[in-house]
Amino acid sequence: MQARIDRYRVLRNPWLVAESFRTISPVDGSLVFEGSLSSEVEIERTLAGAKAAATAWRAVDLQARCALVARFIELAVEPSEAVSLELTMQIGRPIADGPGEIRGWLDRGRAMIDLAPEALRDMPLEDKPNFTRFIRHEPLGVVLVLAPWNYPWLTAVNAIAPALIAGNAVVLKHSEQTPLVAARMAKAAADAGLPDGLFQVLVLNHDGVRDVIEDSRVDFVAFTGSVEGGRAVQRAAASRFIGVGLELGGKDPAYVCEDVNVDLVAANLVEGAFYNAGQSCCAVERIYVHEAVYGRFVDAFVEHTRHLVLGDPREDITTLGPVVRKRSAEAIQAQIEQAVHAGARALTGPDDFTETRRGLPYLAPTVLVDVDHSMAIMIEETFGPAIGIAKVSSDDDAATRMNDSRYGLTASIWTPDAERASSIGDCVDTGTWFMNRCDYLDPELAWVGVKDSGRGCTLSSLGYRQLTRPKSFHLRHTLG
């Protein structure tokens, strides 16, 4: 761990004095990293270098760009064992789950490379005598990527890989909770042979992010984070005519129909709700169950929840680690307490789990019933290991309640009936509609949010559109 910290410090100029910050592990309260925010001098040099690199990079052949980005993608997560341990210490996710995020980084990066030739090819128009006409996808220039801590590899690759492949330079500002991820990415970019200035890392506070967004050398901002963070990014970009991609929060619902294998669905939804301690924008945060199977489903869900192992995430048997910070734990607990005070019942809680690390953010997974939409636990993002389960009387009742939210990232239905699933999916206002799965991204499908879950699109061939601009070529061969 210390070697990784030292390597990160080498990436920065020691003579530049700036505000310092510390990264504390939620696992044991230890110091993971101590460093400095980027100084004004460093920010200036970074943006100037990115602008120059973007101008040269756009002229590089697409095949050559793809080869270099592929090398970068592969090198960034080697050796995978060290990457997994660093991830665990920075955010508290069980070490057994680390390889999943590494695979996701690789799979998404490779998928965007495979999709690039078709997505970025010139769009020819119908032949017209004496004219050649086509539309070209031109890179924007410099893309600022603002990445979050909860999936620091997976969320970042959604923007980094296609931005570079499309011919842009990237400036990455990662969360202060995951500085070692940014360090690995910067080192891999250099080792892969990406041109100087093409991929750089800045460490910024909120004021620094605002100043960089307002700089004329930044051509696009890709932000993943909270709704309030998205609003701040939008405000900073408001005075400039640049694009902003926002991947924001969720309150993702699931609907369990009466025609399912109750135990199997319960097991899948426990995973969807509590994986990564529920700290996922597309985690299942509310469940609606048809009244015909409600009682059996709740019993099965509680039983599977009680089989989770809350403990030190460095141990292989652990399936549920701490949440990322003490203040996060306090906010989650406040939602639970508010719901109970309003009449909800907690069917699981601290009494079912033995992990009680005093002063550290280890939270028992909480299952709540007798919930309704007057409670924050059913309408506001929780981002933690707590979930409400409500009874519904029909498909229409379920769709109405699923839509009763200011969020719209993903939603899922659990039924063997594909026609029923498609019909209800047409009525639910969401970016992704799942049948019999949840909390998953297919890199060949567009990843989008509606309402307060954001705007713009990443992944799939459509993910290249916001990172390029169309340029029309209208060539008249002869006058006359």
MONORWO-V502444 format. One record per backbone hydrogen bond with DSSP energy under -1.0 kcal/mol. CO is the residue of the C=O (numbers start at 1). NH is the residue of the N-H. Records with the same first field share a line. If there is no record, write none. Layout:
CO: NH  NH
This chain:
1: 5
2: 6
3: 7
4: 8
5: 9
6: 10
9: 12
13: 16
19: 37
21: 35
23: 32  33
25: 29
30: 25
33: 23
35: 21
39: 43
40: 44
41: 45
42: 46
43: 47
44: 48
45: 49
46: 50
47: 51
48: 52
49: 53
50: 54
51: 55
52: 56
53: 57
54: 58
57: 60
61: 65
62: 66
63: 67
64: 68
65: 69
66: 70
67: 71
68: 72
69: 73
70: 74
71: 75
72: 76
75: 78
79: 83
80: 84
81: 85
82: 86
83: 87
84: 88
85: 89
86: 90
87: 91
88: 92
94: 97
95: 98
97: 101
98: 102
99: 103
100: 104
101: 105
102: 106
103: 107
104: 108
105: 109
106: 110
107: 111
108: 112
109: 113
110: 114
111: 115
115: 119
116: 120
123: 135
128: 131
130: 477
132: 475
133: 125
134: 473
135: 123
136: 471
138: 469
141: 169
142: 219  220
143: 171
144: 222
145: 173
146: 224
151: 155
153: 157
156: 159  160
157: 161
159: 163
160: 164
161: 165
162: 166
163: 168
164: 167
169: 143
170: 200
171: 145
172: 202
173: 147
175: 178
178: 182
179: 183
180: 184
181: 185
182: 186
183: 187
184: 188
185: 189
186: 190
187: 191
188: 192
189: 194
190: 193
195: 198
198: 170
200: 172
203: 38
205: 209
206: 210
207: 211
208: 212
209: 213
210: 214
212: 215
215: 218
220: 144
221: 245
222: 146
223: 247
226: 230
227: 231
228: 232
229: 233
230: 234
231: 235
232: 236
233: 237
237: 240
240: 242
243: 221
245: 223
246: 455
247: 225
252: 285  286
253: 412
254: 288
255: 414
256: 290
260: 262
261: 265
262: 266
263: 267
264: 268
265: 269
266: 270
267: 271
268: 272
269: 273
270: 274
271: 275
272: 284
274: 277
275: 278
276: 279
278: 280
280: 283
286: 254
287: 390
288: 256
289: 392
290: 293
293: 297
294: 298
295: 299
296: 300
297: 301
298: 302
299: 303
300: 304
301: 305
302: 306
305: 308
309: 319  320
312: 315
313: 95
315: 318
320: 311
325: 329
326: 330
327: 331
328: 332
329: 333
330: 334
331: 335
332: 336
333: 337
334: 338
335: 339
336: 340
337: 341
338: 342
339: 344
340: 343
345: 369
349: 352
350: 353
356: 358
357: 360
360: 362
361: 323
366: 387
367: 347
368: 389
369: 345
372: 375
375: 378
376: 380
384: 386
385: 366
387: 368
388: 287
390: 289
392: 291
394: 398
395: 399
396: 400
397: 401
398: 402
399: 403
403: 405
406: 452
408: 450
409: 432
411: 434
412: 255
413: 436
414: 257
417: 421
418: 422
419: 423
420: 424
421: 425
422: 426
424: 427
428: 430
432: 411
434: 413
442: 445
443: 460
447: 458
450: 453
451: 454
453: 248
455: 246
458: 447
460: 463
461: 464
462: 465
465: 468
467: 140
469: 138
471: 136
473: 134
475: 132
